[in-house]
Amino acid sequence: MKALLIILLITSAAADELKFKFKSPTFNGAGYSAHMINLENMKYSRKKSIRDELRALELQAQILEDRKPINAFLSNLQTRIYSELSKQVTEQLFAETGVESGTFTLDGSTVVWGKLGDSITLTVYDVDGDVTTITIPVGSLSLPAVDAAATETDETANTGAGS
């Protein structure tokens, strides 16, 4: 038994001291700043991907809502009404007789128009306070008169050529 005790004492005397080191930079401080940057980047990337996914789902839901038949109908109806309104304003602007000026409000914006000499002025007052003015020189927009005799000759030539 003495021999066994001597062998154990000799081996323990030859052994090196045990040193414990934390491998995580959180505990030992070595490379801690790089570790924290990496953690922040992972957190940011995770939050950004969640935000992007939510935004994509909202956009997809909005597109589905816009494609419903009732919404398509209302959009087409609104376009046609605006087109008709635009046509009526244009006809009043360029009419030889009739009203010399006018005003109407559309979606909070006010449109004022008037004829003054050889020009037409159209002014739009936006909801935000922006003002847009368009001046149209009417005198320079006239089309050349069509010669009736030349038109009859062209029609006769076209009719005869087709026979």
HELIX and SHEET records of a PDB file:
HELIX    1   1 LYS A    2  ALA A   14  1                                  13    
HELIX    2   2 PRO A   25  ASN A   28  1                                   4    
HELIX    3   3 TYR A   32  ASP A   66  1                                  35    
HELIX    4   4 PRO A   69  PHE A   94  1                                  26    
HELIX    5   5 GLY A  139  LEU A  141  5                                   3    
HELIX    6   6 ALA A  148  GLY A  162  1                                  15    
SHEET    1   A 4 SER A 101  LEU A 106  0                                        
SHEET    2   A 4 SER A 109  LEU A 116 -1                                        
SHEET    3   A 4 SER A 119  TYR A 125 -1                                        
SHEET    4   A 4 VAL A 131  PRO A 137 -1                                        
END                                                                             
